[in-house]
Amino acid sequence: MVKVISQNYISWAEEKIGNLCQLINGRAFKSSEWTDTGLPIVRIQNLNDETKAFNYYDGFVDKKHKIYNGDIVLSWSGTPGTSFGVHLWNRGDAVLNQHIFKVYLDESRCTKKFFVYAVNLRLKELIRQAHGGVGLRHITKSKLQNITIPLPFPKDAIRSLDIQHYIVSHIESLLGELNGDRQLLEKMRRDTDRLMDVTLEEVFHQLEKSGVDLIPIQSILLKKPQYGLSLKAFDTPPGIPILRMGNINKRGGLSFDDLKYVSLSASEEEKYILNDGDILFNRTNSAELVGKTAVFENEIKAVFASYLIRLVVDKSKVQPKYLASYINSVRGRTYIQSQLSRAIGQVNVNAQKISAMPVIVPDIKVQEQIVAYFDSIQSEVDTMLKIMQQDAQLLERLEQSILEKAFQGQL
């Protein structure tokens, strides 16, 4: 027997998600099936960030794995806080990847928008019931189906749907104001993020005007570029941390939050151990991310994976952070984009092409001054981005508060 709770003039019941819909998991696409044409493959990253590029599939797909505008999709696996959630799809015909359910909702009992808001209200419970390794978790279909959402007037379908429309209209009115704030905040974030690109371009343009010559990277290397290890990595020790392409962020920093570990012989460790000042270049990734470059500064003891190339420079000729900044600049990325090789949905730049990249190399003392200047600008950028992240979290809490009040009859 469902317990009905009366709040204000609305009677509410808790109804299991599984009683309101059918859940069909997406198709397990292999990277070898990715193409540059066909229907876009919707992955979790495409739900949470509309700027993320699609991979495509140009073969037969069962109708149950296709989605269209107005369909509900529910991501049930990934990183807590960023991956889980329900979305109303509005970006055209596509195919659904695994780890995302297509939701066939009983619309005689629940409207689509009401369902999306109600389930997202229970995200904390959904995440709490998810299980898995550090940083990556998933919830089973049976557990998800047993999570409940509030439903008004459950025994009177017509009245229930009317109240749902009423609640959704109030939610959207309030969230519209929040979305305006989000859009402004996102524009500020993009502008701040571009500040480093503008700074790099200004400095390199001035060096070019002053007559500093362009020379190929290979002329300032102490040894040939080296590809990393291709070994099975594990989530936990024993072993030595191995840096992968995900450990390099788009602004050229290194992150050690999601490390994997490999077991090596003494000779392998000696060959691949990273040293202070080694430059790591991401040779394979999506088109917008290939070429990410960072400098290793002895933060931890680590080796590097096969999707990365190590560059060891002559420090009497070039400061490693200066060269990394040049590769990460618009100039560097433009060269990299001109050298791409494409295969199976990803792109690649080999060691020979990166070695041939022409770079502006002034006197080493000038480089040191430039690096110090870049560091000061990056510090300011990081501070501003941190403040904006705090503002974004505040907006998230306000949205959650709006949903909570809406489903308690308090709007």
C-alpha positions in Angstrom: 0.0 0.0 0.0 1.5 3.4 -1.1 1.5 6.0 1.6 0.0 9.3 0.4 1.3 12.5 1.9 -0.8 15.7 1.7 1.2 19.0 1.4 -0.8 22.1 0.8 -3.5 21.2 -1.7 -1.6 18.4 -3.5 -1.6 14.8 -2.5 1.7 13.1 -3.3 2.8 9.5 -3.6 6.2 7.9 -4.1 6.2 5.8 -7.2 9.0 3.5 -8.4 10.7 4.5 -11.7 10.2 1.0 -12.9 6.4 1.3 -12.7 6.4 4.4 -14.9 8.8 3.4 -17.7 10.7 0.8 -19.6 14.5 1.2 -19.8 16.5 0.1 -22.9 20.3 0.3 -22.8 22.3 1.8 -25.7 24.4 -0.2 -28.1 28.0 -1.1 -27.2 29.8 0.6 -30.1 33.5 -0.3 -30.6 36.0 2.4 -31.5 36.7 0.4 -34.6 33.1 1.2 -35.7 33.4 4.9 -35.5 33.2 6.8 -38.7 33.2 10.5 -39.9 29.8 10.2 -41.4 26.4 8.7 -40.5 24.4 9.2 -37.4 26.1 10.8 -34.3 26.8 8.4 -31.5 25.5 9.9 -28.2 27.9 9.2 -25.4 27.7 10.5 -21.8 30.1 13.4 -22.6 27.7 14.6 -25.3 24.8 14.8 -22.8 26.7 16.9 -20.3 28.6 19.2 -22.7 27.1 20.2 -26.0 30.5 21.4 -27.2 31.9 17.8 -27.2 32.4 16.4 -30.6 30.5 13.4 -31.8 31.8 10.2 -33.2 29.6 8.7 -35.9 28.2 5.3 -37.1 27.2 4.6 -40.7 25.8 1.1 -40.3 22.6 -0.6 -39.4 21.2 0.2 -35.9 18.2 -1.4 -34.3 15.3 1.0 -33.8 15.5 0.6 -30.1 19.0 2.2 -30.1 17.9 5.2 -32.1 16.8 8.5 -30.4 15.0 11.5 -31.8 14.1 14.9 -30.5 11.8 14.6 -27.5 13.2 11.2 -26.3 14.2 10.8 -22.7 17.7 9.4 -22.0 19.2 8.5 -18.7 22.9 8.1 -18.1 23.6 5.5 -15.4 27.4 5.1 -15.4 30.4 7.3 -15.0 31.8 9.8 -12.6 29.5 10.8 -9.8 28.5 14.5 -10.0 29.2 14.8 -13.7 27.9 11.8 -15.6 24.6 10.6 -14.0 21.4 12.3 -15.0 18.2 12.4 -17.1 18.0 14.5 -20.3 15.3 15.4 -22.8 17.1 14.9 -26.2 16.8 17.8 -28.6 19.8 17.6 -31.0 18.4 15.6 -33.9 18.4 11.9 -35.0 21.2 9.9 -33.3 22.2 6.5 -32.0 22.6 5.8 -28.3 25.8 4.4 -26.8 26.0 1.9 -23.9 25.7 3.2 -20.3 22.7 5.3 -21.3 19.1 4.1 -21.1 16.5 5.2 -23.6 13.4 5.8 -21.5 10.0 4.6 -22.8 7.7 6.5 -20.4 4.0 5.8 -19.7 2.8 9.3 -20.6 -0.7 8.5 -19.5 0.6 8.8 -15.9 3.7 11.1 -16.1 4.8 13.8 -18.5 8.3 13.8 -19.9 9.5 17.0 -18.4 8.0 16.1 -15.0 9.8 12.8 -15.1 13.2 14.5 -16.1 12.9 17.0 -13.2 11.7 14.4 -10.7 14.4 11.9 -11.4 17.1 14.5 -11.4 15.8 15.5 -7.9 16.8 12.0 -6.8 20.3 12.0 -8.3 22.0 11.9 -4.9 20.1 8.7 -4.1 20.9 7.3 -7.5 24.6 8.0 -7.1 24.6 6.6 -3.5 23.3 3.3 -4.8 25.8 3.1 -7.6 28.9 1.0 -7.2 32.3 0.5 -8.8 35.9 1.6 -8.7 37.4 5.0 -7.7 36.1 7.7 -10.0 33.9 5.4 -12.1 30.6 4.0 -10.8 27.3 2.6 -12.2 23.9 1.7 -10.9 22.2 -1.6 -11.8 19.0 -1.5 -13.7 17.1 -3.2 -10.9 18.3 -0.7 -8.3 17.4 2.2 -10.6 13.9 0.8 -11.2 13.3 0.7 -7.5 14.2 4.4 -6.9 11.0 6.4 -6.3 9.9 9.8 -7.5 7.1 11.9 -6.1 3.8 11.8 -8.2 0.8 14.1 -7.5 -2.7 12.6 -7.2 -1.6 9.1 -8.2 -5.2 7.7 -8.4 -6.5 10.5 -10.6 -4.5 10.5 -13.9 -6.2 13.6 -15.4 -5.7 15.7 -12.3 -2.2 14.3 -11.9 -1.1 15.4 -15.4 -2.6 18.8 -14.9 -0.7 19.3 -11.7 2.5 18.0 -13.4 2.2 20.6 -16.2 1.5 23.3 -13.5 4.6 22.3 -11.5 6.8 22.1 -14.6 5.8 25.6 -15.8 6.8 27.0 -12.4 10.1 25.1 -12.4 11.0 26.3 -15.9 10.1 29.9 -15.1 12.5 29.9 -12.1 15.2 27.8 -13.9 15.0 30.2 -16.9 16.5 32.9 -14.7 19.2 30.5 -13.4 20.0 29.5 -17.0 20.5 33.1 -17.9 23.0 33.4 -15.1 24.6 30.1 -16.2 25.0 31.4 -19.8 26.6 34.6 -18.6 28.9 32.6 -16.3 29.8 30.3 -19.2 30.7 33.2 -21.4 32.9 34.7 -18.7 34.6 31.2 -18.3 35.2 31.0 -22.1 36.6 34.5 -22.2 38.8 33.8 -19.2 40.0 30.5 -20.7 40.9 32.3 -24.0 43.0 34.9 -22.1 46.0 32.5 -22.1 45.6 32.0 -25.9 45.6 35.7 -26.4 48.6 36.2 -24.2 50.6 33.5 -26.0 49.8 34.9 -29.4 50.7 38.5 -28.4 54.1 37.3 -27.1 54.9 35.1 -30.0 53.8 37.7 -32.5 56.2 40.3 -30.9 59.0 37.8 -31.1 58.3 37.2 -34.7 58.2 40.9 -35.5 61.6 41.3 -33.7 63.2 38.9 -36.2 63.7 35.8 -34.0 64.2 32.8 -36.3 62.0 29.8 -36.6 63.8 26.4 -36.1 62.5 22.8 -36.0 62.0 21.2 -32.7 64.3 18.4 -33.7 67.3 20.9 -33.6 66.8 21.5 -29.9 66.3 17.9 -28.7 68.9 15.9 -26.8 67.5 12.6 -28.1 65.0 11.2 -30.5 61.3 11.5 -29.4 60.2 8.4 -27.5 56.8 6.7 -27.6 55.5 5.4 -24.2 54.5 2.0 -22.9 51.7 -0.1 -24.2 50.9 -2.3 -21.2 47.7 -3.3 -19.3 47.3 -0.8 -16.5 45.5 -1.3 -13.2 43.4 1.0 -11.0 45.4 0.3 -7.8 49.0 -0.5 -6.8 51.3 -2.4 -6.8 53.2 -0.9 -9.6 54.3 2.5 -10.8 51.9 5.3 -11.9 51.6 5.6 -15.6 50.6 9.0 -17.1 48.0 8.8 -19.9 46.5 11.3 -22.3 43.7 12.0 -19.8 46.3 13.2 -17.3 47.1 16.2 -19.5 44.5 18.9 -19.4 43.7 21.2 -22.3 45.7 24.1 -20.7 48.9 22.1 -20.6 48.8 21.1 -16.9 49.3 17.6 -15.4 46.6 16.0 -13.3 47.3 13.1 -10.9 43.7 12.5 -9.8 43.0 9.5 -11.9 46.2 7.4 -12.0 46.7 3.9 -13.3 49.5 1.6 -12.4 51.8 -0.8 -14.3 54.3 -3.4 -13.2 57.7 -3.1 -14.9 61.1 -4.7 -14.8 64.1 -2.6 -13.7 65.2 -2.1 -17.3 61.8 -1.0 -18.4 61.4 1.4 -15.6 64.8 2.9 -16.3 63.8 3.3 -20.0 60.5 4.9 -19.4 60.8 6.8 -16.1 60.0 10.5 -16.4 62.6 13.1 -15.5 62.3 16.7 -14.5 61.7 18.8 -17.6 60.5 16.0 -19.9 57.8 17.2 -22.3 54.8 15.0 -22.8 52.9 15.4 -26.1 49.5 13.7 -26.7 49.9 12.2 -30.1 46.4 10.5 -30.4 43.0 11.8 -29.3 40.0 13.6 -30.8 40.8 16.3 -33.3 40.3 19.1 -30.7 42.5 17.5 -28.1 45.4 15.9 -30.0 48.6 17.8 -29.3 47.9 18.6 -25.6 51.4 19.2 -24.2 52.7 19.4 -20.6 56.0 19.5 -18.7 56.8 16.9 -16.1 58.4 18.5 -13.0 59.1 15.5 -10.8 55.8 15.8 -9.0 55.7 12.0 -8.6 57.6 9.0 -9.8 55.9 7.9 -13.0 56.2 6.5 -16.5 54.2 7.3 -19.6 51.7 5.5 -21.9 51.9 4.8 -25.6 49.5 7.6 -26.6 52.1 10.1 -25.4 55.5 11.1 -26.9 58.4 12.2 -24.7 60.5 15.1 -25.8 63.8 15.7 -24.0 65.2 19.1 -24.9 68.6 20.7 -24.6 67.9 23.1 -21.7 70.8 25.3 -22.7 68.8 26.1 -25.8 65.2 26.0 -24.8 63.2 26.2 -21.5 60.8 23.2 -21.5 57.8 25.2 -20.3 58.5 27.7 -23.1 58.4 25.0 -25.7 55.3 23.4 -24.2 53.6 26.8 -24.3 54.5 27.3 -27.9 53.1 23.9 -28.8 49.9 24.6 -26.9 49.5 28.0 -28.5 47.2 28.7 -31.5 50.3 28.7 -33.7 51.3 25.2 -32.4 47.8 23.8 -32.7 47.5 25.2 -36.2 50.6 23.3 -37.3 49.4 20.1 -35.6 46.0 20.4 -37.3 47.8 20.6 -40.6 49.7 17.3 -39.9 46.8 15.1 -38.7 46.3 11.5 -39.8 42.8 10.2 -39.3 41.8 6.6 -38.4 38.7 5.1 -36.8 37.3 8.3 -35.3 40.5 9.6 -33.9 43.5 11.5 -35.2 47.2 11.1 -34.8 50.4 13.1 -35.1 53.6 11.0 -35.2 57.0 11.8 -33.7 58.5 12.8 -37.1 55.9 15.5 -37.7 56.1 16.9 -34.2 59.9 17.0 -34.5 59.6 19.0 -37.7 57.4 21.7 -36.1 58.9 25.1 -36.6 59.1 27.2 -33.4 60.3 30.6 -32.4 63.3 30.3 -30.0 64.7 33.5 -28.6 67.7 33.7 -26.2 67.3 31.4 -23.1 67.2 34.4 -20.7 64.3 35.9 -22.7 62.5 32.5 -22.6 62.8 32.4 -18.8 61.3 35.9 -18.6 58.5 34.9 -20.9 57.8 31.7 -18.9 57.6 33.7 -15.7 55.1 36.1 -17.4 53.0 33.1 -18.7 53.0 31.6 -15.2 51.7 34.9 -13.7 48.9 35.1 -16.2 48.0 31.4 -15.8 47.8 31.9 -12.0 45.3 34.8 -12.5 43.3 32.6 -14.9 43.2 29.7 -12.5 42.1 32.0 -9.7 39.3 33.4 -11.8 38.2 30.0 -13.0 38.1 28.8 -9.4 35.8 31.6 -8.4 33.5 30.8 -11.4 33.5 27.2 -10.4 32.2 28.2 -7.0 29.6 30.3 -8.6 28.5 27.4 -10.8 28.2 25.2 -7.7 26.0 27.8 -6.1 23.7 27.8 -9.1 23.6 24.0 -8.9 22.5 24.2 -5.3 19.8 26.8 -6.1 18.5 24.5 -8.9 18.3 21.6 -6.4 16.5 23.8 -3.9 14.0 24.8 -6.6 13.3 21.2 -7.5 12.9 20.2 -3.8 10.4 23.0 -3.1 8.5 22.2 -6.4 8.0 18.6 -5.4 6.9 19.5 -1.9 4.2 21.8 -3.2 6.0 24.9 -1.9 6.4 26.9 -5.2 
